[in-house]
Amino acid sequence: MSIVFECQGLTKKYGHLLALNAIDLKLESGKIIGLLGPNGSGKTTLLKLGAGLLVPTEGEVLINGLKPSIETKAVTAFLPERNSLDVNMTVDYILKFFADFYFDFNIEKARRLLNDLGVNSKNKLSQLSKGNREKVQLILTMSREAKLYLLDEPIGGVDPASRDYILKTIINSYNKDACVLISTHLIADVEDILDDYVFIREGKIIKKGNVASIKSRNKKSLDQIFREAFTC
């Protein structure tokens, strides 16, 4: 295993608002990791810094040992919380666009996953349900052979029945030499697929470790442990 995602004294301010406060963090390849915290805790900011969409105020974030750049963006697949695709595009057009833009995009995998959903690729995104639009965006992200997947609330806006499909897609589709970082506050839904966890509150990491170990040690679910940590 190798360190794919690393933060050193990472701080981000929006004016007077401190979103991240001197975070130190190392995440290894071959793992699915939960970035877990309530809304406004800094999860999205951390992911956007990793994706190279924001610039740190202080400290640094490293992807495969490099600061965010064209090189790191080429191996990082970012799924934003909100749809970032033009709803007037057809699904087929978007597939071809991704294939042209990302050298690691597996268009056949994407078509197979879309077929599982029964999505007609000739349809525009605007013709799909909200849930299916979000699934399409997830499939596009997970069909890349990336080194780092940054998924921002991938199950936050879908119905419970769709969550199972999304979680199975994440487990079965990612490059097994990669690191998957999932931001969410829906702990109970994701804890069974996580290897490690990171609890974040008010821009600071308050606890992190191996999911199986902490559940065994405490004889509780990760969701229960999370609730206790964030109630105090």
C-alpha positions in Angstrom: 0.0 0.0 0.0 1.1 3.6 -0.7 0.0 7.0 0.6 -2.3 8.5 -2.0 -3.8 11.4 -0.1 -1.9 13.4 2.4 -2.6 16.7 4.3 0.1 18.6 6.2 -1.2 21.5 8.4 -4.0 22.0 5.8 -6.0 25.1 6.6 -8.7 26.8 4.5 -10.4 30.1 5.3 -13.3 31.8 3.5 -12.8 35.3 4.7 -13.1 35.1 8.5 -14.7 31.7 8.4 -12.2 28.9 9.2 -13.4 25.8 7.2 -10.4 23.6 7.9 -8.0 24.0 10.8 -4.5 22.7 10.4 -5.4 19.1 9.3 -2.8 16.4 9.2 -4.0 13.2 7.4 -2.6 10.3 5.5 -4.8 7.9 3.4 -3.6 4.7 1.8 -4.3 3.0 -1.5 -6.6 -0.1 -1.6 -9.0 1.3 1.0 -12.5 2.8 1.1 -12.5 5.5 3.8 -15.4 7.4 5.2 -15.0 11.2 5.8 -17.8 11.5 8.4 -19.2 14.6 10.0 -22.3 16.8 10.2 -23.1 19.4 7.5 -20.7 22.4 7.7 -17.9 20.4 9.2 -15.4 20.9 6.3 -16.0 17.7 4.4 -16.7 19.3 1.0 -13.8 21.8 1.4 -11.4 19.0 2.0 -12.5 17.1 -1.0 -12.3 20.2 -3.2 -8.8 20.9 -2.0 -7.9 17.3 -3.0 -9.5 17.7 -6.4 -7.5 20.9 -7.0 -10.7 23.1 -7.1 -9.6 25.2 -4.1 -6.2 26.6 -2.9 -5.1 26.1 0.7 -4.8 29.2 2.9 -2.0 27.4 4.8 -0.3 24.0 4.6 -0.6 21.6 1.7 -2.5 18.6 0.3 -0.5 16.0 -1.7 -1.9 13.5 -4.2 0.7 10.7 -4.8 3.2 13.0 -3.3 2.4 15.9 -5.6 0.6 19.2 -5.0 -2.7 19.4 -7.0 -1.8 20.0 -10.6 -2.6 18.8 -14.1 -0.8 15.6 -13.2 -2.9 14.9 -10.0 -6.1 15.9 -11.7 -5.4 13.2 -14.3 -5.5 10.5 -11.6 -8.3 12.0 -9.4 -12.0 11.3 -9.9 -14.2 13.8 -8.1 -17.9 13.4 -7.7 -19.5 16.7 -6.5 -22.5 16.7 -4.3 -24.6 18.6 -6.9 -25.0 17.7 -10.5 -22.3 19.4 -12.5 -23.3 18.2 -16.0 -25.3 20.0 -18.7 -28.8 18.6 -18.4 -29.3 19.3 -22.2 -26.6 16.8 -23.1 -27.5 13.3 -24.0 -26.0 10.5 -21.9 -24.2 9.2 -25.0 -22.7 12.5 -25.7 -21.4 12.8 -22.1 -19.9 9.3 -22.3 -18.0 10.2 -25.5 -16.9 13.5 -23.9 -15.5 11.7 -20.9 -13.7 9.2 -23.1 -12.1 12.0 -25.0 -11.2 14.0 -21.9 -10.0 11.3 -19.5 -7.4 8.7 -20.7 -8.5 6.3 -18.0 -12.2 6.4 -18.7 -13.6 2.9 -19.4 -16.6 3.6 -21.7 -17.6 0.0 -22.0 -17.8 -0.3 -18.2 -19.9 2.9 -18.1 -22.3 1.5 -20.8 -22.6 -1.8 -18.9 -23.5 0.0 -15.6 -26.0 2.3 -17.4 -27.6 -0.8 -19.0 -28.0 -2.3 -15.5 -30.1 0.8 -14.7 -32.1 0.6 -17.9 -31.0 4.1 -18.9 -31.4 4.9 -22.6 -28.1 6.7 -23.5 -29.9 8.6 -26.2 -31.9 10.5 -23.6 -30.9 13.9 -22.3 -30.1 14.2 -18.6 -33.2 16.4 -18.3 -35.3 13.5 -19.3 -34.1 11.3 -16.4 -35.3 11.3 -12.9 -33.2 13.1 -10.3 -32.1 9.8 -8.8 -31.0 8.4 -12.2 -29.2 11.7 -13.0 -27.2 11.2 -9.8 -26.5 7.5 -10.7 -25.3 8.6 -14.1 -22.9 11.0 -12.5 -21.6 8.3 -10.1 -21.2 5.8 -13.0 -19.1 8.4 -14.9 -16.9 8.9 -11.9 -16.5 5.2 -11.0 -15.8 4.2 -14.7 -12.4 5.9 -14.5 -9.3 3.9 -13.5 -8.3 6.6 -11.1 -5.8 6.5 -8.2 -8.1 8.6 -6.0 -11.9 8.8 -5.9 -13.4 11.7 -4.0 -17.1 11.2 -3.5 -19.1 14.0 -1.9 -22.3 12.8 -0.4 -22.9 10.2 -3.1 -26.0 8.8 -1.3 -27.3 12.1 0.2 -30.0 12.9 -2.5 -31.3 9.4 -3.4 -34.0 7.2 -2.0 -33.0 4.3 0.3 -33.6 1.7 -2.3 -31.2 3.4 -4.7 -28.5 3.6 -2.0 -27.8 -0.1 -2.2 -27.2 0.2 -5.9 -24.9 3.1 -5.5 -22.9 1.4 -2.7 -22.6 -1.8 -4.8 -21.4 0.3 -7.7 -18.7 1.9 -5.6 -17.5 -1.5 -4.2 -17.5 -3.3 -7.5 -16.2 -0.5 -9.8 -13.3 1.2 -8.3 -9.7 0.5 -9.2 -8.5 -1.7 -6.3 -5.1 0.0 -6.2 -6.9 3.3 -5.5 -8.1 5.2 -2.5 -11.8 6.0 -2.2 -12.8 8.8 0.1 -16.5 9.1 0.7 -17.9 12.2 2.4 -21.2 11.6 4.1 -23.3 12.1 7.3 -25.3 9.0 6.6 -23.1 6.7 8.6 -25.4 3.7 9.0 -25.8 3.4 5.3 -22.1 3.3 4.4 -20.3 1.8 7.4 -20.5 -1.8 6.1 -18.4 -0.9 3.0 -15.8 1.2 4.8 -12.3 0.1 5.8 -11.3 3.2 7.7 -13.1 6.2 9.1 -12.2 9.9 9.7 -14.5 11.9 12.0 -14.4 15.7 11.3 -16.0 18.5 13.2 -15.7 22.2 12.8 -12.7 21.8 10.5 -10.7 19.5 12.7 -10.2 15.8 12.7 -11.4 14.5 16.1 -10.9 10.7 15.6 -9.8 8.3 12.9 -8.9 4.6 12.5 -10.0 1.2 11.3 -13.7 0.6 11.2 -13.6 -3.1 12.2 -11.3 -2.4 15.1 -13.3 0.3 16.7 -16.6 -1.6 16.2 -15.0 -4.7 17.9 -13.4 -2.7 20.7 -16.6 -0.8 21.5 -19.1 -3.5 20.7 -21.1 -0.9 18.9 -21.9 0.1 15.3 -19.9 2.9 13.7 -23.1 4.9 13.6 -23.5 4.6 17.4 -19.9 5.6 17.9 -20.3 8.6 15.6 -23.5 9.8 17.4 -21.7 9.6 20.8 -18.7 11.4 19.5 -20.8 14.2 18.0 -23.2 14.5 21.0 -20.4 15.4 23.4 
